[in-house]
Amino acid sequence: FFSTRYERGSIIITSNREFSRWVEVFHDEQMTAALLDRVTHKAHIIPMNGESYRLKETYSK
């Protein structure tokens, strides 16, 4: 999918894992490196840190 979509359109990806831990999901270091290379090329990476909105809503009820 990513290889086909590369530089042809936008892709939005959200993850709660740092890039260094993606190999735990894909189980192949070379393929994960290739995927991250394509995904991060010309990307806007927006790190989101802070308290969980959903968790905050749970406590307010």
C-alpha distance matrix in Angstrom:
0.0 3.8 5.5 5.3 6.1 8.5 11.9 11.4 11.7 12.3 10.5 13.0 12.9 16.1 17.4 20.9 20.3 21.1 18.7 21.2 20.5 16.8 17.6 19.4 16.3 14.1 17.4 16.7 18.0 16.7 13.0 13.6 15.4 12.8 10.2 13.2 14.3 11.3 11.3 15.1 15.8 17.6 16.9 19.5 19.9 22.4 23.9 25.4 28.5 31.2 32.3 30.0 30.6 30.3 32.7 35.1 35.2 36.0 39.1 40.4 40.9
3.8 0.0 3.8 5.4 5.0 5.7 9.4 10.0 10.3 10.5 8.7 11.3 11.2 14.6 15.8 19.3 18.5 18.7 16.0 18.6 18.6 14.9 16.0 18.3 15.7 13.5 16.8 15.7 16.3 14.8 11.4 11.5 12.7 10.0 7.3 9.9 10.7 7.6 7.7 11.4 12.0 14.0 13.4 16.3 16.8 19.5 21.2 23.1 26.2 29.2 30.6 28.7 29.5 29.7 31.9 34.1 34.5 35.6 38.4 39.7 40.6
5.5 3.8 0.0 3.8 5.5 5.2 8.9 9.8 11.4 12.6 11.7 14.7 14.7 18.1 19.2 22.6 21.4 21.2 18.1 20.3 20.7 17.1 17.5 20.3 17.9 15.2 17.9 16.1 16.5 14.3 11.2 12.3 12.8 9.4 8.1 11.1 10.7 7.7 9.4 12.8 12.4 14.7 15.0 18.4 19.2 22.2 24.0 26.2 29.3 32.4 34.0 32.3 33.2 33.4 35.6 37.8 38.3 39.3 42.1 43.4 44.4
5.3 5.4 3.8 0.0 3.8 5.6 8.6 8.0 9.8 11.8 11.6 15.0 15.8 19.4 21.1 24.6 23.9 24.0 21.2 23.7 23.8 20.1 20.8 23.3 20.6 18.1 21.0 19.5 20.2 18.0 14.8 15.9 16.6 13.2 11.6 14.4 14.1 10.7 11.9 15.3 14.6 16.1 16.5 19.7 20.9 23.8 25.9 27.9 31.2 34.2 35.6 33.6 34.1 34.2 36.7 38.8 39.0 40.2 43.1 44.2 45.0
6.1 5.0 5.5 3.8 0.0 3.8 6.3 5.4 6.3 8.0 8.1 11.7 13.1 16.8 19.0 22.7 22.3 22.4 19.9 22.8 23.1 19.5 20.9 23.2 20.5 18.5 21.8 20.6 21.0 19.2 16.0 16.2 16.8 13.8 11.6 13.6 13.4 9.7 10.0 13.2 12.7 13.6 13.6 16.5 18.0 20.7 23.1 25.0 28.4 31.4 32.9 31.0 31.3 31.6 34.3 36.1 36.2 37.7 40.6 41.5 42.4
8.5 5.7 5.2 5.6 3.8 0.0 3.8 5.5 7.1 8.5 8.9 12.3 13.5 17.1 19.0 22.5 21.7 21.2 18.3 21.1 22.0 18.7 20.0 22.8 20.5 18.5 21.5 19.8 19.6 17.5 14.8 14.9 14.7 11.6 10.0 11.5 10.5 6.7 7.9 10.5 9.3 10.5 11.3 14.6 16.3 19.4 21.8 24.3 27.6 30.8 32.7 31.2 31.8 32.5 34.9 36.6 37.1 38.7 41.3 42.3 43.5
11.9 9.4 8.9 8.6 6.3 3.8 0.0 3.8 5.8 7.8 9.7 13.1 15.0 18.6 20.9 24.3 23.8 23.0 20.3 23.3 24.5 21.5 23.0 25.9 23.8 21.9 25.0 23.2 22.6 20.5 18.2 18.0 17.3 14.4 13.0 13.7 12.2 8.7 9.6 11.2 9.1 9.0 10.6 13.8 16.2 19.3 22.2 24.7 28.2 31.4 33.5 32.2 32.6 33.6 36.1 37.5 38.0 39.9 42.4 43.1 44.5
11.4 10.0 9.8 8.0 5.4 5.5 3.8 0.0 3.8 7.2 9.6 13.3 15.7 19.4 22.0 25.7 25.6 25.2 22.8 25.9 26.7 23.5 25.1 27.6 25.1 23.3 26.6 25.2 25.0 23.0 20.3 20.3 20.1 17.1 15.3 16.5 15.5 11.7 12.2 14.3 12.6 12.2 13.2 15.9 18.4 21.1 24.1 26.2 29.9 32.9 34.6 33.0 33.0 33.8 36.6 38.0 38.1 40.0 42.7 43.3 44.4
11.7 10.3 11.4 9.8 6.3 7.1 5.8 3.8 0.0 3.8 6.7 10.2 13.1 16.7 19.7 23.3 23.7 23.6 21.6 25.0 25.6 22.5 24.6 26.9 24.2 23.0 26.5 25.5 25.4 23.9 21.0 20.4 20.6 18.0 15.6 16.3 15.9 12.3 11.6 13.6 12.7 11.7 11.7 13.8 16.3 18.5 21.6 23.4 27.1 29.9 31.6 29.9 29.6 30.5 33.4 34.6 34.7 36.7 39.4 39.8 40.9
12.3 10.5 12.6 11.8 8.0 8.5 7.8 7.2 3.8 0.0 3.8 6.7 9.9 13.3 16.5 20.1 20.7 20.7 19.1 22.8 23.3 20.4 22.9 24.9 22.4 21.6 25.2 24.7 24.5 23.4 20.6 19.4 19.6 17.7 14.9 14.9 15.2 11.9 10.1 11.8 11.8 10.6 9.5 10.9 13.1 15.1 18.2 19.8 23.5 26.2 27.8 26.2 25.9 27.0 29.8 31.0 31.1 33.2 35.8 36.2 37.4
10.5 8.7 11.7 11.6 8.1 8.9 9.7 9.6 6.7 3.8 0.0 3.8 6.4 10.0 13.1 16.7 17.4 17.7 16.3 19.9 20.0 17.1 19.7 21.5 18.8 18.3 22.0 21.8 21.8 21.2 18.3 16.7 17.5 15.9 12.6 12.7 13.9 10.9 8.3 10.6 11.8 11.5 9.4 10.7 11.9 13.7 16.3 17.7 21.3 24.0 25.4 23.5 23.6 24.3 27.0 28.5 28.7 30.5 33.2 33.9 35.0
13.0 11.3 14.7 15.0 11.7 12.3 13.1 13.3 10.2 6.7 3.8 0.0 3.8 6.7 10.2 13.7 14.9 15.6 15.0 18.7 18.5 16.0 19.2 20.4 17.8 18.2 21.9 22.2 22.1 22.1 19.4 17.2 18.2 17.4 13.9 13.2 15.1 12.9 9.5 11.1 13.2 12.8 9.8 9.8 10.1 11.1 13.4 14.3 17.9 20.4 21.7 19.8 19.8 20.6 23.3 24.7 25.0 26.9 29.5 30.2 31.4
12.9 11.2 14.7 15.8 13.1 13.5 15.0 15.7 13.1 9.9 6.4 3.8 0.0 3.8 6.7 10.3 11.3 12.3 11.9 15.5 15.0 12.5 15.8 16.8 14.3 15.0 18.6 19.3 19.3 19.8 17.2 14.6 15.9 15.8 12.2 11.3 13.9 12.5 8.8 10.5 13.4 13.9 10.6 10.8 9.8 10.6 11.9 12.8 16.0 18.6 19.8 17.9 18.5 19.1 21.4 23.2 23.8 25.3 27.8 29.0 30.2
16.1 14.6 18.1 19.4 16.8 17.1 18.6 19.4 16.7 13.3 10.0 6.7 3.8 0.0 3.8 7.1 9.0 10.6 11.3 14.8 13.8 12.1 15.7 16.0 13.9 15.5 18.9 20.1 20.1 21.2 18.9 15.9 17.4 18.0 14.5 13.1 16.2 15.4 11.7 12.7 16.0 16.4 12.8 12.1 10.0 9.7 10.0 10.0 12.9 15.3 16.2 14.2 15.1 15.6 17.8 19.7 20.5 21.8 24.3 25.6 26.9
17.4 15.8 19.2 21.1 19.0 19.0 20.9 22.0 19.7 16.5 13.1 10.2 6.7 3.8 0.0 3.8 5.4 7.7 9.1 12.0 10.5 9.4 13.0 12.9 11.2 13.4 16.4 18.0 18.0 19.7 17.7 14.4 16.2 17.5 14.2 12.7 16.2 16.1 12.7 13.5 17.1 18.2 14.7 14.1 11.3 11.0 10.0 10.0 12.0 14.4 15.2 13.4 15.2 15.4 16.9 19.2 20.5 21.2 23.5 25.3 26.7
20.9 19.3 22.6 24.6 22.7 22.5 24.3 25.7 23.3 20.1 16.7 13.7 10.3 7.1 3.8 0.0 3.8 6.8 9.6 11.7 9.9 10.0 13.6 12.7 11.9 14.8 17.2 19.2 18.9 21.2 19.7 16.2 17.9 19.8 16.9 15.0 18.5 19.1 15.8 16.0 19.8 20.8 17.3 16.3 13.0 12.1 9.9 9.1 10.0 12.0 12.6 11.1 13.7 13.9 14.6 17.1 18.8 19.2 21.1 23.3 24.9
20.3 18.5 21.4 23.9 22.3 21.7 23.8 25.6 23.7 20.7 17.4 14.9 11.3 9.0 5.4 3.8 0.0 3.8 6.4 8.0 6.1 6.8 10.2 9.6 9.6 12.3 14.3 16.1 15.5 18.0 16.9 13.2 14.8 17.2 14.7 12.7 16.2 17.4 14.6 14.6 18.4 20.1 16.9 16.5 13.1 13.1 10.8 11.2 11.9 14.3 15.4 14.5 17.3 17.6 17.9 20.4 22.4 22.6 24.3 26.7 28.4
21.1 18.7 21.2 24.0 22.4 21.2 23.0 25.2 23.6 20.7 17.7 15.6 12.3 10.6 7.7 6.8 3.8 0.0 3.8 5.4 5.5 6.9 10.1 10.6 11.3 13.3 14.9 16.0 14.5 16.8 16.3 12.5 13.1 15.8 13.9 11.2 14.3 16.1 13.5 12.7 16.4 18.2 15.3 15.0 11.5 11.9 9.6 11.1 11.7 14.8 16.7 16.5 19.3 20.2 20.4 22.6 24.8 25.3 26.7 29.0 31.0
18.7 16.0 18.1 21.2 19.9 18.3 20.3 22.8 21.6 19.1 16.3 15.0 11.9 11.3 9.1 9.6 6.4 3.8 0.0 3.8 5.4 5.3 8.2 10.0 10.6 11.5 13.2 13.4 11.6 13.4 13.0 9.2 9.4 12.1 10.5 7.6 10.6 12.7 10.7 10.0 13.6 15.9 13.5 14.1 11.1 12.7 11.3 13.6 14.9 18.2 20.2 19.9 22.4 23.3 23.8 26.0 28.0 28.7 30.2 32.4 34.3
21.2 18.6 20.3 23.7 22.8 21.1 23.3 25.9 25.0 22.8 19.9 18.7 15.5 14.8 12.0 11.7 8.0 5.4 3.8 0.0 3.8 5.8 7.1 8.8 10.7 11.6 12.2 12.4 10.1 12.6 13.1 9.6 9.6 13.0 12.3 9.8 12.5 15.2 13.8 13.0 16.2 18.9 16.9 17.6 14.5 16.0 14.1 16.2 16.7 19.8 21.8 21.7 24.7 25.4 25.4 27.7 30.0 30.3 31.6 34.1 36.0
20.5 18.6 20.7 23.8 23.1 22.0 24.5 26.7 25.6 23.3 20.0 18.5 15.0 13.8 10.5 9.9 6.1 5.5 5.4 3.8 0.0 3.8 5.4 5.6 7.6 9.5 10.1 11.4 10.3 13.4 13.3 9.8 11.1 14.3 13.0 11.3 14.6 16.7 14.9 15.0 18.5 21.0 18.7 19.3 16.1 17.1 15.0 16.4 16.8 19.5 20.8 20.3 23.3 23.4 23.4 26.1 28.2 28.1 29.6 32.3 33.9
16.8 14.9 17.1 20.1 19.5 18.7 21.5 23.5 22.5 20.4 17.1 16.0 12.5 12.1 9.4 10.0 6.8 6.9 5.3 5.8 3.8 0.0 3.8 5.2 5.3 6.5 8.2 9.4 8.9 11.4 10.4 6.8 9.1 11.6 9.8 8.8 12.3 13.9 12.2 13.1 16.5 19.2 16.9 18.0 15.3 16.8 15.4 17.0 18.1 20.9 22.2 21.1 23.7 23.7 24.3 27.0 28.7 28.7 30.7 33.2 34.5
17.6 16.0 17.5 20.8 20.9 20.0 23.0 25.1 24.6 22.9 19.7 19.2 15.8 15.7 13.0 13.6 10.2 10.1 8.2 7.1 5.4 3.8 0.0 3.8 5.3 5.0 5.1 6.1 5.8 9.0 8.6 5.8 8.3 11.1 10.3 10.1 13.2 15.0 14.2 15.3 18.2 21.4 19.6 21.1 18.6 20.4 19.0 20.7 21.6 24.4 25.6 24.5 27.2 27.0 27.4 30.3 32.0 31.8 33.7 36.3 37.5
19.4 18.3 20.3 23.3 23.2 22.8 25.9 27.6 26.9 24.9 21.5 20.4 16.8 16.0 12.9 12.7 9.6 10.6 10.0 8.8 5.6 5.2 3.8 0.0 3.8 5.9 5.4 8.3 9.0 12.4 11.8 9.4 12.1 14.8 13.5 13.4 16.7 18.3 17.0 18.2 21.4 24.3 22.1 23.2 20.4 21.6 19.8 20.8 21.3 23.6 24.3 23.1 25.9 25.3 25.4 28.5 30.1 29.5 31.5 34.3 35.3
16.3 15.7 17.9 20.6 20.5 20.5 23.8 25.1 24.2 22.4 18.8 17.8 14.3 13.9 11.2 11.9 9.6 11.3 10.6 10.7 7.6 5.3 5.3 3.8 0.0 3.8 5.7 8.6 10.2 12.9 11.2 8.9 12.3 14.1 12.1 12.6 16.1 16.9 15.4 17.3 20.4 23.2 20.9 22.0 19.6 20.8 19.5 20.3 21.4 23.6 24.1 22.4 24.8 24.0 24.6 27.8 28.9 28.5 30.8 33.4 34.2
14.1 13.5 15.2 18.1 18.5 18.5 21.9 23.3 23.0 21.6 18.3 18.2 15.0 15.5 13.4 14.8 12.3 13.3 11.5 11.6 9.5 6.5 5.0 5.9 3.8 0.0 3.8 5.6 7.9 9.8 7.7 6.4 10.1 11.4 9.8 11.2 14.3 15.0 14.3 16.5 19.1 22.2 20.5 22.2 20.2 22.0 21.2 22.5 24.0 26.5 27.3 25.6 27.8 27.2 28.0 31.1 32.2 31.9 34.4 36.9 37.6
17.4 16.8 17.9 21.0 21.8 21.5 25.0 26.6 26.5 25.2 22.0 21.9 18.6 18.9 16.4 17.2 14.3 14.9 13.2 12.2 10.1 8.2 5.1 5.4 5.7 3.8 0.0 3.8 6.6 9.3 8.5 7.8 11.0 12.8 12.3 13.5 16.2 17.5 17.3 19.1 21.6 24.9 23.4 25.2 23.0 24.8 23.7 25.0 26.1 28.5 29.3 27.9 30.4 29.6 30.1 33.3 34.6 34.1 36.3 39.0 39.8
16.7 15.7 16.1 19.5 20.6 19.8 23.2 25.2 25.5 24.7 21.8 22.2 19.3 20.1 18.0 19.2 16.1 16.0 13.4 12.4 11.4 9.4 6.1 8.3 8.6 5.6 3.8 0.0 3.8 5.7 5.5 6.0 8.5 10.1 10.5 12.1 14.1 15.6 16.1 17.8 19.9 23.4 22.4 24.7 22.8 25.1 24.3 26.2 27.5 30.3 31.5 30.2 32.7 32.2 32.8 35.9 37.2 37.0 39.2 41.8 42.7
18.0 16.3 16.5 20.2 21.0 19.6 22.6 25.0 25.4 24.5 21.8 22.1 19.3 20.1 18.0 18.9 15.5 14.5 11.6 10.1 10.3 8.9 5.8 9.0 10.2 7.9 6.6 3.8 0.0 3.8 5.6 5.1 6.0 8.6 9.8 10.4 12.0 14.3 15.1 16.0 18.0 21.6 20.8 23.1 21.2 23.6 22.8 25.0 26.2 29.2 30.8 29.9 32.6 32.6 33.0 35.8 37.5 37.5 39.4 42.0 43.2
16.7 14.8 14.3 18.0 19.2 17.5 20.5 23.0 23.9 23.4 21.2 22.1 19.8 21.2 19.7 21.2 18.0 16.8 13.4 12.6 13.4 11.4 9.0 12.4 12.9 9.8 9.3 5.7 3.8 0.0 3.8 5.4 5.1 6.2 8.6 9.9 10.5 12.5 14.2 15.3 16.5 20.3 20.1 22.8 21.5 24.4 24.1 26.7 28.2 31.5 33.2 32.3 34.7 34.8 35.6 38.3 39.9 40.0 42.1 44.5 45.8
13.0 11.4 11.2 14.8 16.0 14.8 18.2 20.3 21.0 20.6 18.3 19.4 17.2 18.9 17.7 19.7 16.9 16.3 13.0 13.1 13.3 10.4 8.6 11.8 11.2 7.7 8.5 5.5 5.6 3.8 0.0 3.8 5.4 5.1 6.1 8.6 9.7 10.7 12.1 14.1 15.4 19.0 18.6 21.4 20.3 23.2 23.2 25.5 27.4 30.5 32.1 30.8 32.9 32.9 34.0 36.7 37.9 38.2 40.5 42.7 43.8
13.6 11.5 12.3 15.9 16.2 14.9 18.0 20.3 20.4 19.4 16.7 17.2 14.6 15.9 14.4 16.2 13.2 12.5 9.2 9.6 9.8 6.8 5.8 9.4 8.9 6.4 7.8 6.0 5.1 5.4 3.8 0.0 3.8 5.4 5.0 6.1 8.4 10.0 10.3 11.9 14.0 17.5 16.4 18.8 17.2 19.9 19.6 21.9 23.6 26.8 28.4 27.3 29.5 29.6 30.6 33.2 34.6 35.0 37.1 39.4 40.6
15.4 12.7 12.8 16.6 16.8 14.7 17.3 20.1 20.6 19.6 17.5 18.2 15.9 17.4 16.2 17.9 14.8 13.1 9.4 9.6 11.1 9.1 8.3 12.1 12.3 10.1 11.0 8.5 6.0 5.1 5.4 3.8 0.0 3.8 5.4 5.2 6.0 8.7 9.8 10.4 12.0 15.7 15.2 17.9 16.5 19.5 19.4 22.2 24.0 27.4 29.4 28.7 31.0 31.5 32.4 34.8 36.5 37.0 39.0 41.1 42.7
12.8 10.0 9.4 13.2 13.8 11.6 14.4 17.1 18.0 17.7 15.9 17.4 15.8 18.0 17.5 19.8 17.2 15.8 12.1 13.0 14.3 11.6 11.1 14.8 14.1 11.4 12.8 10.1 8.6 6.2 5.1 5.4 3.8 0.0 3.8 5.5 5.0 6.4 8.6 10.1 10.7 14.5 14.6 17.7 17.1 20.4 21.0 23.8 26.0 29.5 31.5 30.5 32.4 32.9 34.2 36.5 37.9 38.7 40.8 42.8 44.2
10.2 7.3 8.1 11.6 11.6 10.0 13.0 15.3 15.6 14.9 12.6 13.9 12.2 14.5 14.2 16.9 14.7 13.9 10.5 12.3 13.0 9.8 10.3 13.5 12.1 9.8 12.3 10.5 9.8 8.6 6.1 5.0 5.4 3.8 0.0 3.8 5.4 5.3 6.0 8.5 10.0 13.4 12.7 15.6 14.9 18.0 18.7 21.2 23.6 26.9 28.7 27.5 29.2 29.6 31.1 33.4 34.6 35.4 37.7 39.5 40.8
13.2 9.9 11.1 14.4 13.6 11.5 13.7 16.5 16.3 14.9 12.7 13.2 11.3 13.1 12.7 15.0 12.7 11.2 7.6 9.8 11.3 8.8 10.1 13.4 12.6 11.2 13.5 12.1 10.4 9.9 8.6 6.1 5.2 5.5 3.8 0.0 3.8 5.4 4.9 5.8 8.2 11.5 10.4 13.0 11.9 15.0 15.5 18.3 20.7 24.1 26.2 25.4 27.3 28.0 29.4 31.4 32.9 33.9 35.9 37.8 39.4
14.3 10.7 10.7 14.1 13.4 10.5 12.2 15.5 15.9 15.2 13.9 15.1 13.9 16.2 16.2 18.5 16.2 14.3 10.6 12.5 14.6 12.3 13.2 16.7 16.1 14.3 16.2 14.1 12.0 10.5 9.7 8.4 6.0 5.0 5.4 3.8 0.0 3.8 5.6 5.5 6.0 9.8 10.1 13.2 12.9 16.5 17.5 20.7 23.1 26.7 29.1 28.5 30.2 31.2 32.7 34.5 36.1 37.2 39.2 40.9 42.6
11.3 7.6 7.7 10.7 9.7 6.7 8.7 11.7 12.3 11.9 10.9 12.9 12.5 15.4 16.1 19.1 17.4 16.1 12.7 15.2 16.7 13.9 15.0 18.3 16.9 15.0 17.5 15.6 14.3 12.5 10.7 10.0 8.7 6.4 5.3 5.4 3.8 0.0 3.8 5.6 5.4 8.6 9.0 12.5 13.0 16.6 18.2 21.1 24.0 27.5 29.7 28.7 30.0 30.9 32.7 34.6 35.7 37.1 39.3 40.7 42.3
11.3 7.7 9.4 11.9 10.0 7.9 9.6 12.2 11.6 10.1 8.3 9.5 8.8 11.7 12.7 15.8 14.6 13.5 10.7 13.8 14.9 12.2 14.2 17.0 15.4 14.3 17.3 16.1 15.1 14.2 12.1 10.3 9.8 8.6 6.0 4.9 5.6 3.8 0.0 3.8 5.7 8.1 6.9 9.9 9.9 13.2 14.9 17.6 20.6 24.0 26.1 25.0 26.2 27.2 29.1 30.8 32.0 33.4 35.6 37.0 38.5
15.1 11.4 12.8 15.3 13.2 10.5 11.2 14.3 13.6 11.8 10.6 11.1 10.5 12.7 13.5 16.0 14.6 12.7 10.0 13.0 15.0 13.1 15.3 18.2 17.3 16.5 19.1 17.8 16.0 15.3 14.1 11.9 10.4 10.1 8.5 5.8 5.5 5.6 3.8 0.0 3.8 6.1 4.9 7.7 7.7 11.4 13.0 16.2 19.1 22.7 25.2 24.7 26.1 27.5 29.1 30.6 32.1 33.7 35.5 36.9 38.8
15.8 12.0 12.4 14.6 12.7 9.3 9.1 12.6 12.7 11.8 11.8 13.2 13.4 16.0 17.1 19.8 18.4 16.4 13.6 16.2 18.5 16.5 18.2 21.4 20.4 19.1 21.6 19.9 18.0 16.5 15.4 14.0 12.0 10.7 10.0 8.2 6.0 5.4 5.7 3.8 0.0 3.8 5.3 8.9 10.2 14.0 16.1 19.4 22.4 26.0 28.6 28.2 29.3 30.9 32.7 34.0 35.4 37.1 39.0 40.2 42.1
17.6 14.0 14.7 16.1 13.6 10.5 9.0 12.2 11.7 10.6 11.5 12.8 13.9 16.4 18.2 20.8 20.1 18.2 15.9 18.9 21.0 19.2 21.4 24.3 23.2 22.2 24.9 23.4 21.6 20.3 19.0 17.5 15.7 14.5 13.4 11.5 9.8 8.6 8.1 6.1 3.8 0.0 3.8 6.9 9.5 12.9 15.7 18.9 22.1 25.6 28.3 28.0 28.7 30.6 32.6 33.5 34.8 36.9 38.7 39.5 41.6
16.9 13.4 15.0 16.5 13.6 11.3 10.6 13.2 11.7 9.5 9.4 9.8 10.6 12.8 14.7 17.3 16.9 15.3 13.5 16.9 18.7 16.9 19.6 22.1 20.9 20.5 23.4 22.4 20.8 20.1 18.6 16.4 15.2 14.6 12.7 10.4 10.1 9.0 6.9 4.9 5.3 3.8 0.0 3.8 6.0 9.4 12.3 15.3 18.6 22.0 24.7 24.2 25.0 26.8 28.8 29.7 31.0 33.1 34.9 35.8 37.8
19.5 16.3 18.4 19.7 16.5 14.6 13.8 15.9 13.8 10.9 10.7 9.8 10.8 12.1 14.1 16.3 16.5 15.0 14.1 17.6 19.3 18.0 21.1 23.2 22.0 22.2 25.2 24.7 23.1 22.8 21.4 18.8 17.9 17.7 15.6 13.0 13.2 12.5 9.9 7.7 8.9 6.9 3.8 0.0 3.8 6.3 9.7 12.5 15.9 19.2 21.9 21.7 22.3 24.5 26.4 27.0 28.4 30.7 32.3 33.0 35.2
19.9 16.8 19.2 20.9 18.0 16.3 16.2 18.4 16.3 13.1 11.9 10.1 9.8 10.0 11.3 13.0 13.1 11.5 11.1 14.5 16.1 15.3 18.6 20.4 19.6 20.2 23.0 22.8 21.2 21.5 20.3 17.2 16.5 17.1 14.9 11.9 12.9 13.0 9.9 7.7 10.2 9.5 6.0 3.8 0.0 3.8 6.3 9.5 12.6 16.1 18.9 18.8 19.9 22.1 23.7 24.5 26.2 28.2 29.7 30.7 33.0
22.4 19.5 22.2 23.8 20.7 19.4 19.3 21.1 18.5 15.1 13.7 11.1 10.6 9.7 11.0 12.1 13.1 11.9 12.7 16.0 17.1 16.8 20.4 21.6 20.8 22.0 24.8 25.1 23.6 24.4 23.2 19.9 19.5 20.4 18.0 15.0 16.5 16.6 13.2 11.4 14.0 12.9 9.4 6.3 3.8 0.0 3.8 6.3 9.6 12.8 15.7 15.8 16.7 19.2 20.7 21.1 22.9 25.2 26.4 27.3 29.7
23.9 21.2 24.0 25.9 23.1 21.8 22.2 24.1 21.6 18.2 16.3 13.4 11.9 10.0 10.0 9.9 10.8 9.6 11.3 14.1 15.0 15.4 19.0 19.8 19.5 21.2 23.7 24.3 22.8 24.1 23.2 19.6 19.4 21.0 18.7 15.5 17.5 18.2 14.9 13.0 16.1 15.7 12.3 9.7 6.3 3.8 0.0 3.8 6.4 10.0 13.0 13.5 15.2 17.6 18.5 19.2 21.4 23.3 24.3 25.5 28.1
25.4 23.1 26.2 27.9 25.0 24.3 24.7 26.2 23.4 19.8 17.7 14.3 12.8 10.0 10.0 9.1 11.2 11.1 13.6 16.2 16.4 17.0 20.7 20.8 20.3 22.5 25.0 26.2 25.0 26.7 25.5 21.9 22.2 23.8 21.2 18.3 20.7 21.1 17.6 16.2 19.4 18.9 15.3 12.5 9.5 6.3 3.8 0.0 3.8 6.8 9.5 9.9 11.5 14.1 15.0 15.4 17.7 19.7 20.6 21.8 24.4
28.5 26.2 29.3 31.2 28.4 27.6 28.2 29.9 27.1 23.5 21.3 17.9 16.0 12.9 12.0 10.0 11.9 11.7 14.9 16.7 16.8 18.1 21.6 21.3 21.4 24.0 26.1 27.5 26.2 28.2 27.4 23.6 24.0 26.0 23.6 20.7 23.1 24.0 20.6 19.1 22.4 22.1 18.6 15.9 12.6 9.6 6.4 3.8 0.0 3.7 7.1 8.7 11.1 13.8 13.7 14.0 16.9 18.5 18.9 20.4 23.2
31.2 29.2 32.4 34.2 31.4 30.8 31.4 32.9 29.9 26.2 24.0 20.4 18.6 15.3 14.4 12.0 14.3 14.8 18.2 19.8 19.5 20.9 24.4 23.6 23.6 26.5 28.5 30.3 29.2 31.5 30.5 26.8 27.4 29.5 26.9 24.1 26.7 27.5 24.0 22.7 26.0 25.6 22.0 19.2 16.1 12.8 10.0 6.8 3.7 0.0 3.7 6.5 8.9 11.7 11.1 10.8 14.1 15.7 15.6 17.0 20.1
32.3 30.6 34.0 35.6 32.9 32.7 33.5 34.6 31.6 27.8 25.4 21.7 19.8 16.2 15.2 12.6 15.4 16.7 20.2 21.8 20.8 22.2 25.6 24.3 24.1 27.3 29.3 31.5 30.8 33.2 32.1 28.4 29.4 31.5 28.7 26.2 29.1 29.7 26.1 25.2 28.6 28.3 24.7 21.9 18.9 15.7 13.0 9.5 7.1 3.7 0.0 3.8 6.3 8.8 7.6 7.3 10.7 12.0 11.9 13.6 16.5
30.0 28.7 32.3 33.6 31.0 31.2 32.2 33.0 29.9 26.2 23.5 19.8 17.9 14.2 13.4 11.1 14.5 16.5 19.9 21.7 20.3 21.1 24.5 23.1 22.4 25.6 27.9 30.2 29.9 32.3 30.8 27.3 28.7 30.5 27.5 25.4 28.5 28.7 25.0 24.7 28.2 28.0 24.2 21.7 18.8 15.8 13.5 9.9 8.7 6.5 3.8 0.0 3.8 5.4 5.1 6.1 8.7 9.9 11.0 12.7 15.0
30.6 29.5 33.2 34.1 31.3 31.8 32.6 33.0 29.6 25.9 23.6 19.8 18.5 15.1 15.2 13.7 17.3 19.3 22.4 24.7 23.3 23.7 27.2 25.9 24.8 27.8 30.4 32.7 32.6 34.7 32.9 29.5 31.0 32.4 29.2 27.3 30.2 30.0 26.2 26.1 29.3 28.7 25.0 22.3 19.9 16.7 15.2 11.5 11.1 8.9 6.3 3.8 0.0 3.8 5.5 5.1 6.3 8.8 10.2 10.8 13.1
30.3 29.7 33.4 34.2 31.6 32.5 33.6 33.8 30.5 27.0 24.3 20.6 19.1 15.6 15.4 13.9 17.6 20.2 23.3 25.4 23.4 23.7 27.0 25.3 24.0 27.2 29.6 32.2 32.6 34.8 32.9 29.6 31.5 32.9 29.6 28.0 31.2 30.9 27.2 27.5 30.9 30.6 26.8 24.5 22.1 19.2 17.6 14.1 13.8 11.7 8.8 5.4 3.8 0.0 3.8 5.4 5.1 6.4 9.0 10.1 11.4
32.7 31.9 35.6 36.7 34.3 34.9 36.1 36.6 33.4 29.8 27.0 23.3 21.4 17.8 16.9 14.6 17.9 20.4 23.8 25.4 23.4 24.3 27.4 25.4 24.6 28.0 30.1 32.8 33.0 35.6 34.0 30.6 32.4 34.2 31.1 29.4 32.7 32.7 29.1 29.1 32.7 32.6 28.8 26.4 23.7 20.7 18.5 15.0 13.7 11.1 7.6 5.1 5.5 3.8 0.0 3.8 5.4 5.1 6.6 9.0 10.6
35.1 34.1 37.8 38.8 36.1 36.6 37.5 38.0 34.6 31.0 28.5 24.7 23.2 19.7 19.2 17.1 20.4 22.6 26.0 27.7 26.1 27.0 30.3 28.5 27.8 31.1 33.3 35.9 35.8 38.3 36.7 33.2 34.8 36.5 33.4 31.4 34.5 34.6 30.8 30.6 34.0 33.5 29.7 27.0 24.5 21.1 19.2 15.4 14.0 10.8 7.3 6.1 5.1 5.4 3.8 0.0 3.8 5.4 5.4 6.5 9.3
35.2 34.5 38.3 39.0 36.2 37.1 38.0 38.1 34.7 31.1 28.7 25.0 23.8 20.5 20.5 18.8 22.4 24.8 28.0 30.0 28.2 28.7 32.0 30.1 28.9 32.2 34.6 37.2 37.5 39.9 37.9 34.6 36.5 37.9 34.6 32.9 36.1 35.7 32.0 32.1 35.4 34.8 31.0 28.4 26.2 22.9 21.4 17.7 16.9 14.1 10.7 8.7 6.3 5.1 5.4 3.8 0.0 3.8 5.5 5.2 6.8
36.0 35.6 39.3 40.2 37.7 38.7 39.9 40.0 36.7 33.2 30.5 26.9 25.3 21.8 21.2 19.2 22.6 25.3 28.7 30.3 28.1 28.7 31.8 29.5 28.5 31.9 34.1 37.0 37.5 40.0 38.2 35.0 37.0 38.7 35.4 33.9 37.2 37.1 33.4 33.7 37.1 36.9 33.1 30.7 28.2 25.2 23.3 19.7 18.5 15.7 12.0 9.9 8.8 6.4 5.1 5.4 3.8 0.0 3.8 5.6 5.8
39.1 38.4 42.1 43.1 40.6 41.3 42.4 42.7 39.4 35.8 33.2 29.5 27.8 24.3 23.5 21.1 24.3 26.7 30.2 31.6 29.6 30.7 33.7 31.5 30.8 34.4 36.3 39.2 39.4 42.1 40.5 37.1 39.0 40.8 37.7 35.9 39.2 39.3 35.6 35.5 39.0 38.7 34.9 32.3 29.7 26.4 24.3 20.6 18.9 15.6 11.9 11.0 10.2 9.0 6.6 5.4 5.5 3.8 0.0 3.8 5.6
40.4 39.7 43.4 44.2 41.5 42.3 43.1 43.3 39.8 36.2 33.9 30.2 29.0 25.6 25.3 23.3 26.7 29.0 32.4 34.1 32.3 33.2 36.3 34.3 33.4 36.9 39.0 41.8 42.0 44.5 42.7 39.4 41.1 42.8 39.5 37.8 40.9 40.7 37.0 36.9 40.2 39.5 35.8 33.0 30.7 27.3 25.5 21.8 20.4 17.0 13.6 12.7 10.8 10.1 9.0 6.5 5.2 5.6 3.8 0.0 3.8
40.9 40.6 44.4 45.0 42.4 43.5 44.5 44.4 40.9 37.4 35.0 31.4 30.2 26.9 26.7 24.9 28.4 31.0 34.3 36.0 33.9 34.5 37.5 35.3 34.2 37.6 39.8 42.7 43.2 45.8 43.8 40.6 42.7 44.2 40.8 39.4 42.6 42.3 38.5 38.8 42.1 41.6 37.8 35.2 33.0 29.7 28.1 24.4 23.2 20.1 16.5 15.0 13.1 11.4 10.6 9.3 6.8 5.8 5.6 3.8 0.0
